[in-house]
Amino acid sequence: MMNFLQAPMRKAFWLRALLVVGLLCAFAQGHAWADDVYTGLSSTNFSKMQGSIEEISGSGEARALPVLLALKDGALHARRGAVTDGSLFIKSEDGSFVDARTGGKVAVEAAALRLIRPNNAVRSAVDAALGALQLFSPDTATRRHAAEAVFLARDAANLKLLDKAQASEKNEQIRTLLSEARASILLAAADTPEKDGLEAVTILRLRGDQAARALLETAANQPPAVIAAARDAASSIARVQQMWSILQNVFYGVSLGSVLLLAASGLAITFGVMGVINMAHGEMVMIGAYVTYIVQDQLKIWAPGLMDYSLAFAIPLAFLVSGIIGIAIERGLIRFLYGRPLETLLATWGLSLALQQAVRSIFGPTNREVSTPGWMSGEFHLAGLAITWNRLYIIIFAIAVVAAIMIALRRTSLGLQMRAVTQNRKMAAAMGIRTPWVDAMTFGLGSGVAGMAGVALSQIDNVSPNLGQGYIIDSFMVVVFGGVGNLWGTVVSATMLGVINKFLEPVAGAVLGKIIVLVLLILFIQRKPRGLFPQRGRAVEA
């Protein structure tokens, strides 16, 4: 009876023993595989290194990521003179070394180690492997970047990892990127079934960017149906990109038009109300830009934490400084030259040279650095449009400035008096309006607006004594084309000239494009001398 009971017990014991031995063998095989991989990384044979990197990328091991990062950053070392040893060490920032396998610190002399130096092929393999391993990172941005890296690498060895990552991914956007990466691999492979190839073409067509278009255009070694579908998808993407390119040029044109509008809106006020051709208007823009530089320079010294709000201080200060200088110019020079346009033009041109030289004497002839606040830096993408924040904010600022001017002209007593003087100066004076005071305030308002334009231009142009010269001619073109003294005309003409310039530049070049615009403007003025929206009043009488 005892022998009968002991027999099953002995059988169960041997089964458990065999199971333990099997597990130990599997464990040993796994470590042997890891040793082989690490031996390959420490090898001086670049082909063997590349093969080991591909094996690591397919393993998904947690310790593989720091090893590959160390290899990429030039921090991975092996024992000197022991090519097949397989021991790897990662150099820390403090100069100590850690074991690449365990992550624990080790006492090893730097002289006993050699730096592992990859070639370009190995570096490319490392980049692809890092992209694959980072697919499982807990950080969303890292996984997104990794999916894009796998898409560009198109390595068939990453297919299993992609499938595994897709199965565990919860973020819908990253799931889409993973499917696009899988489609790029399938379309680049030579043995893809027709069904999978057509599905990959559909996915890449929906992606619709230049990388997808390039992949579709170069699709080869695929069934004829897949190649035909790829060519059709590439043509469709090209048509969509052309449409977005047109819209991108429209945005650039509107942003250029907003710059012209800011520079010309003040001139439209002074030219329309006073009939003065002020060649020093560009220097009011330049003064506003230098006010921005002074504000930022002082904030760096006294309140560096407020640098992101520097433009909030610069805009009202630029308006006041430029406005006061404008009033001084009108009272000290312009009022003696009314009715003599040629003398006014020459006097203001000489004044512009004097102001430029004064700025050179104070600040020097070189460009001054004006920083862009963090909230105005960078860009964002709206479908196929790339919109820079600084240009977008300048467009918004230009709209706000024009709206404020229109409210001032229509809702304030000064605006009422300015419109009265514009329509009939003698009648306005007979009604008790102090026309000299209106002239001074008008010139000050126009100069103040030019100063605010300088604040905006400091964010996209060089702050130098010559800043205003680049915009004075364009400002006069905008004012004349839109209709002298008409703000709505200034808005429309600035936008039109900006868009036309941006569409002509790729075809004719920047300089020839401006010449063509000038010729077209001259032809237009021949037919409509008073512009798109002629002003009533003094403009008609003149």
Secondary structure by P-SEA (a helix, b strand, c coil): caaaaaaaaaaaaaaaaaaaaaaaaaaaaaaaaaaaaaaaaacccaaaaaaaaaaaaaacccaaaaaaaaaaacccccccccccccbbbbbccccccccccccccccccccccccccccaaaaaaaaaaaaaaacccccaaaaaaaaaaaaaaccccaaaaaaaaaaacccaaaaaaaaaaaaaaaaacccccaaaaaaaaaaaaaaccaaaaaaaaacccccaaaaaaaaaaaaaaaaaaaaaaaaaaaaaaaaaaaaaaaacaaaaaaaaaccccccaaaaaaaaaaaaaaaaaaaaaccccccccaaaaaaaaaaaaaaaaaaaaaaacccccccccaaaaaaaaaaaaaaaaaaaaaaccccbbbbbbccccccccccccccccaaaaaaaaaaaaaaaaaaaaacccaaaaaaaaaaacaaaaaaaccaaaaaaaaaaaaaaaaaaaaaaaaaaccccccccccccaaaaaaaaaaaccccaaaaaaaaaaaaaaaaaacccccaaaaaaaaaaaaaaaaaaccccccccccccccc
